[in-house]
């Protein structure tokens, strides 16, 4: 039996440099450690009730992320266009037009995303019995997709989702290239 040499798998490495950008306050540290809504300075009003933004729990984060996929697809599409690269992500149709992604985002699951945000806050406050449904949100008089989108974008900003997703994408580029998911166009003049 002949020994066949197995080809070496080459995994591209990237060097990640972490530089502190600002000193956190004691309140910010406590909020990050506890996710206590009482420590959050960010809030929104829905149906006359004020809710504090808190970091989404893991399960709510995943559920929220799946629903905000059209907006993230627009962000990745825009980044790849600016980088003059072609990106193919299975299950996600990328858009080079941020406006197209925003329209897709607004036409989707907006009330359910607000439900996620509200219920996440209620859970963090220990008020699980007060959880709301999508039907509850749709019953609110004067609520529009744009007003609900403001609440959603507040959560996106609070969780720093766009920057985290963009950073993850940039850090993943060498691996995506190695896997053939990301290709840079060839320049025939070189």
C-alpha positions in Angstrom: 0.0 0.0 0.0 1.6 3.2 -1.1 1.5 6.3 1.1 -0.1 9.1 -0.7 0.8 12.5 0.5 -2.2 14.5 1.5 -2.1 18.1 0.2 -1.5 20.7 2.8 -4.5 23.0 3.5 -3.4 26.6 3.5 -5.6 28.9 5.6 -4.9 32.5 5.0 -4.2 34.5 8.2 -5.0 38.0 9.0 -3.5 40.2 11.6 -6.1 42.0 13.7 -4.9 45.0 15.6 -7.1 46.2 18.5 -6.6 49.8 19.5 -8.7 51.3 22.3 -10.8 54.1 21.0 -12.2 55.5 24.3 -12.3 54.9 28.0 -15.6 53.5 29.1 -17.4 55.0 32.0 -18.4 52.9 35.1 -22.0 53.1 33.9 -21.1 51.8 30.4 -19.1 48.9 32.0 -22.0 48.1 34.3 -24.5 48.2 31.5 -22.3 45.9 29.3 -21.9 43.5 32.2 -25.6 43.4 33.4 -27.6 44.6 30.4 -29.8 46.4 33.0 -32.3 48.7 31.3 -32.1 51.1 34.2 -28.5 51.9 33.1 -29.4 52.5 29.5 -29.6 56.1 28.4 -31.3 55.2 25.1 -35.1 54.7 24.8 -38.1 54.8 22.5 -41.8 55.3 22.9 -44.4 52.9 21.5 -48.1 53.2 22.3 -47.4 55.8 25.0 -45.0 53.5 26.8 -41.3 54.1 27.1 -38.9 51.2 26.5 -35.1 51.2 27.1 -32.8 49.9 24.5 -30.7 47.0 25.8 -28.4 44.6 24.0 -30.4 41.8 22.3 -30.0 38.4 23.8 -28.3 35.8 21.6 -31.6 34.2 20.3 -33.2 37.6 19.7 -30.1 38.8 18.0 -30.1 35.9 15.6 -33.9 36.3 14.9 -33.4 40.1 14.4 -30.4 39.5 12.1 -32.4 37.2 9.9 -35.1 39.8 9.5 -32.7 42.6 8.8 -30.9 40.6 6.1 -32.1 42.9 3.2 -30.4 45.9 4.8 -27.2 44.0 5.6 -27.2 42.6 2.0 -27.3 46.2 0.8 -24.4 47.1 3.1 -22.2 44.2 1.9 -23.2 44.8 -1.7 -22.1 48.5 -1.3 -18.9 47.5 0.4 -18.0 44.9 -2.3 -18.8 47.4 -5.1 -16.5 50.0 -3.5 -13.8 47.4 -3.1 -14.4 46.4 -6.8 -15.0 42.8 -5.8 -17.7 40.3 -6.5 -19.2 38.6 -3.4 -21.5 35.6 -3.5 -23.1 34.7 -0.1 -25.3 31.6 -0.2 -28.9 32.5 0.6 -28.3 36.3 0.4 -28.9 38.3 -2.7 -26.5 41.2 -2.5 -27.6 44.6 -3.7 -25.2 47.3 -4.9 -27.9 49.9 -4.2 -28.3 50.9 -0.6 -31.7 52.4 -1.5 -32.9 49.1 -2.9 -31.9 47.3 0.3 -33.7 49.9 2.4 -36.9 49.5 0.4 -36.7 45.7 0.7 -36.1 46.1 4.5 -39.1 48.4 4.9 -41.4 46.0 3.0 -40.6 43.0 5.3 -41.0 42.1 8.9 -40.9 45.5 10.6 -43.6 44.9 13.2 -42.0 41.6 14.2 -38.6 43.3 14.6 -40.1 45.8 16.9 -41.8 43.0 18.8 -38.3 41.4 19.3 -36.9 44.7 20.6 -39.8 45.4 23.0 -39.9 41.8 24.3 -36.1 41.7 24.7 -36.4 44.8 26.9 -39.3 43.4 28.9 -37.3 40.2 29.5 -34.3 42.2 30.7 -36.6 44.0 33.1 -38.1 40.8 34.4 -41.5 41.7 32.9 -42.0 38.6 30.7 -45.8 38.6 31.4 -46.1 41.9 29.5 -44.6 40.6 26.3 -46.4 41.9 23.1 -47.3 40.4 19.8 -47.1 41.6 16.2 -50.8 42.1 16.3 -50.4 44.4 19.4 -48.0 46.5 17.4 -50.2 46.7 14.3 -53.1 47.9 16.5 -51.2 51.0 17.6 -52.9 54.0 16.0 -50.7 56.3 14.0 -47.8 53.8 13.8 -46.2 53.7 10.4 -43.5 51.5 8.9 -41.2 54.6 9.0 -41.9 55.2 12.7 -41.3 51.5 13.5 -38.1 51.7 11.3 -36.8 54.4 13.6 -37.1 52.1 16.6 -35.4 49.3 14.6 -32.5 51.6 13.5 -32.1 52.7 17.1 -31.5 49.0 18.0 -29.2 48.6 15.1 -27.1 51.6 16.3 -27.3 50.5 20.0 -26.0 47.0 19.1 -23.5 48.5 16.6 -24.6 45.9 14.1 -23.6 47.6 10.8 -20.1 48.3 12.0 -19.7 44.8 13.5 -21.0 43.2 10.3 -18.8 45.3 8.1 -15.7 44.6 10.3 -16.5 40.9 10.2 -16.8 41.0 6.4 -13.5 42.9 6.0 -11.8 40.4 8.4 -13.4 37.5 6.5 -12.2 38.7 3.0 -9.0 36.5 2.9 -11.0 33.4 3.8 -13.8 34.3 1.4 -11.2 34.7 -1.4 -9.6 31.4 -0.5 -13.0 29.7 -0.7 -13.8 31.3 -4.0 -16.7 33.2 -2.6 -15.0 36.6 -3.1 -13.3 37.3 -6.4 -11.6 40.5 -7.5 -12.0 41.4 -11.2 -8.8 41.0 -13.3 -7.4 44.1 -14.8 -6.4 43.3 -18.4 -4.1 46.4 -18.6 -1.7 44.9 -16.0 
